[in-house]
Amino acid sequence: MALSDPVSDVSTTLPSVRQVVLVPFRRRTYGVILYLALAFPLGIGYFVGTVVGLSLGISLSVLLIGLPILAATLGGVVVVAAAERVVARRLLGADIPAPSWGLSEASRLRDQVLTVLTNPVLWGSLIFVLSKLAIGVAAFTVIVVVLSVGLSLLGAPLYYDMPGTSVGVFLPEPIQRELSLVVPWEQFEVGISFIVRLTSWEVSTLPGALLLSVLGVFVLLLGMNIITAGGWICARWAELTLSPGKTVR
């Protein structure tokens, strides 16, 4: 029986150089960016609405007023989860089938309520809705950093020589470090030592600005690949939480 080669198995899962380079030219990439950009404002709304509804519902359940609040909150979670399934399918390519609530098997209202409350889909949806804020914060940070840094570097040739504009890397003071390696050899010590000094660098010529522009292309390319990787993680998370019991790819 032949054994599988772990190196070849890993290579089939890693993206090729062509796939990495073509990421900015794929429609799915911008679907992922849209999904992650919307995650932050949606996550705030989901988290606040869910936490407030659950808190009020649980605290007022003794007076029976909280029961309708709890029902409305959980119903809102179900509706939000249904919309998120559609969005994850369209923008992330997630494979999320419609859940089965098993209501047809329960004839009485009490049995239907218990069926819904004990269904893993409900609690998976609740976990997803509450986690949307954390996903949104991380996605918003990455997108802002990638776009602001990448686009500012890419457009350096357009504004590097504008009056009152300084383009480059500016340090409050030079950074100097001495690196050395000493190896004992019999009665002697053989070593090498050199000094690394980092100072501010201001771009004042077109070649320097073009160099920054090339660096901006690299930053945008790397950032878009990181964003698409985040979209892949979000798709798997949506598959895991919005359709519990399904085997995640």
C-alpha positions in Angstrom: 0.0 0.0 0.0 1.5 3.3 -1.1 1.9 6.0 1.5 0.9 9.6 0.7 3.7 12.2 0.5 3.0 14.9 3.1 5.0 17.4 1.1 2.9 16.9 -2.0 -0.3 17.0 0.1 0.7 20.4 1.5 1.6 21.7 -2.0 -1.8 21.0 -3.3 -3.5 23.0 -0.5 -1.2 26.0 -0.8 -2.0 28.6 -3.5 0.3 28.8 -6.5 2.2 31.9 -7.5 -0.2 32.5 -10.4 -3.2 32.3 -7.9 -1.5 34.8 -5.6 -0.7 37.3 -8.4 -4.2 37.1 -9.9 -6.1 37.7 -6.7 -6.7 41.5 -7.4 -8.3 40.5 -10.8 -10.9 38.1 -9.4 -14.4 39.2 -8.7 -14.6 37.0 -5.7 -11.8 39.0 -4.0 -14.0 42.1 -4.0 -17.0 40.1 -2.8 -14.8 39.1 0.2 -13.7 42.7 0.7 -17.4 43.8 0.7 -18.4 41.1 3.1 -15.6 42.0 5.6 -16.2 45.7 5.2 -19.9 45.2 6.1 -19.0 42.9 9.0 -18.0 45.8 11.3 -21.2 47.9 11.2 -23.4 44.8 11.1 -21.4 43.2 14.0 -22.1 46.3 16.2 -25.8 46.2 15.5 -26.0 42.4 16.0 -24.1 42.4 19.2 -25.9 45.4 20.8 -29.3 44.1 19.8 -28.7 40.6 20.9 -27.0 41.4 24.2 -29.7 44.0 25.1 -32.5 41.7 24.1 -31.2 38.7 26.0 -30.4 40.8 29.1 -33.8 42.4 29.2 -35.6 39.1 28.4 -33.7 37.1 31.1 -34.0 39.8 33.8 -37.7 40.4 33.2 -38.6 36.7 32.6 -39.7 36.5 36.3 -42.5 39.0 35.5 -43.3 37.1 32.3 -42.7 40.3 30.3 -39.3 39.1 29.4 -40.6 36.0 27.6 -41.9 38.0 24.5 -38.6 39.9 24.6 -36.6 36.7 24.6 -38.8 35.3 21.8 -38.4 38.4 19.7 -34.6 38.4 20.3 -34.2 34.8 19.3 -36.5 35.3 16.4 -34.3 38.2 15.2 -31.3 35.9 15.5 -32.9 33.4 13.3 -33.8 36.0 10.7 -30.3 37.5 10.8 -28.8 34.0 10.4 -31.0 33.3 7.4 -29.8 36.6 5.7 -26.2 35.8 6.6 -26.4 32.4 5.0 -27.5 34.1 1.7 -24.7 36.7 2.0 -22.0 34.1 2.8 -23.1 32.0 -0.2 -23.1 34.9 -2.6 -20.0 36.8 -1.5 -17.8 34.1 0.1 -18.9 31.0 -1.9 -19.8 29.2 1.4 -21.7 25.9 1.1 -24.5 26.4 3.6 -27.7 24.4 3.1 -31.0 25.6 4.5 -31.4 24.3 8.0 -34.1 21.9 9.1 -36.0 23.0 12.2 -38.1 19.8 12.5 -41.3 21.7 13.1 -43.4 19.3 11.0 -42.7 16.6 13.5 -44.2 18.6 16.4 -48.0 19.1 16.4 -48.5 21.2 19.5 -47.2 24.7 20.0 -45.3 23.6 23.1 -43.5 20.9 21.3 -42.7 23.3 18.4 -41.1 25.7 20.9 -39.1 23.0 22.5 -38.0 21.7 19.1 -36.7 25.2 18.1 -35.0 25.8 21.5 -33.2 22.4 21.4 -32.2 22.7 17.7 -28.3 23.2 17.4 -29.0 25.6 14.4 -30.5 28.2 16.8 -27.5 28.1 19.2 -25.0 28.0 16.3 -26.7 31.0 14.8 -26.5 32.8 18.2 -22.8 32.1 18.4 -22.3 33.4 14.8 -24.3 36.6 15.4 -22.4 37.4 18.6 -19.0 36.7 17.0 -19.7 39.0 14.1 -18.4 42.0 16.0 -15.0 40.4 16.6 -14.8 39.4 13.0 -15.8 43.0 11.9 -13.2 44.7 14.2 -10.4 42.4 12.8 -11.5 42.8 9.2 -12.0 46.6 9.5 -8.4 47.0 10.9 -6.8 44.9 8.2 -8.7 46.5 5.3 -8.0 50.1 6.6 -4.3 49.3 7.1 -3.9 47.6 3.7 -5.8 50.2 1.7 -4.3 53.3 3.4 -0.7 52.1 3.3 -0.9 50.5 -0.1 -2.7 53.3 -1.9 -0.6 56.0 -0.3 2.6 54.3 -1.5 1.1 53.5 -4.9 0.2 57.2 -5.5 3.6 58.5 -4.3 4.6 59.7 -7.8 1.5 61.9 -7.9 2.2 64.0 -4.8 5.9 63.5 -3.8 6.9 66.9 -5.1 3.9 68.9 -4.0 4.7 72.0 -1.9 4.5 71.3 1.9 4.4 67.5 1.3 7.0 65.1 2.8 7.2 61.6 1.5 9.4 58.9 3.0 10.3 57.2 6.3 10.9 59.6 9.1 12.4 58.5 12.5 12.6 60.7 15.5 16.3 59.8 15.8 18.6 57.4 14.0 18.6 53.8 15.1 22.0 52.2 15.5 22.8 48.6 16.5 26.0 46.7 16.6 25.8 43.0 15.6 28.7 40.7 16.4 29.5 37.0 16.3 32.4 35.6 18.2 33.6 32.0 18.0 36.3 30.7 20.4 39.0 28.7 18.6 41.7 27.2 20.8 43.4 30.1 22.5 41.9 32.7 20.2 38.5 34.3 19.6 37.5 34.7 16.0 34.6 37.0 15.3 32.9 39.5 13.1 31.2 42.7 14.0 29.4 45.4 12.1 27.1 48.3 12.8 23.6 48.7 11.4 22.4 52.3 11.2 18.8 53.3 10.2 18.1 56.9 9.5 15.2 58.9 8.0 14.7 58.6 4.2 12.9 61.3 2.3 11.8 60.8 -1.3 12.6 63.9 -3.4 13.1 62.4 -6.8 10.8 60.6 -9.3 12.8 57.3 -9.2 12.4 57.2 -5.4 8.7 57.8 -5.7 8.4 55.1 -8.3 10.2 52.8 -6.0 7.6 53.6 -3.3 4.9 52.9 -5.9 6.3 49.5 -6.6 6.3 48.8 -2.8 2.7 49.9 -2.7 1.8 47.3 -5.4 3.5 44.7 -3.3 1.6 45.8 -0.1 -1.7 45.8 -1.9 -1.0 42.4 -3.4 0.0 40.9 -0.1 -2.9 42.6 1.7 -5.5 41.3 -0.7 -4.2 37.8 -0.3 -4.5 38.2 3.5 -8.0 39.5 3.1 -9.0 36.6 0.8 -7.5 34.2 3.3 -9.7 35.9 6.0 -12.7 35.4 3.7 -11.9 31.7 3.5 -11.8 31.5 7.3 -15.1 33.4 7.5 -16.7 31.0 5.0 -15.7 28.0 7.0 -16.9 29.7 10.2 -20.3 30.4 8.7 -20.5 26.8 7.5 -19.7 25.5 11.0 -22.1 27.8 13.0 -25.0 28.4 10.6 -25.4 24.7 9.6 -24.3 22.6 12.6 -23.8 19.0 11.9 -22.5 19.7 8.4 -19.0 18.5 7.6 -16.8 21.5 7.0 -14.4 21.4 4.1 
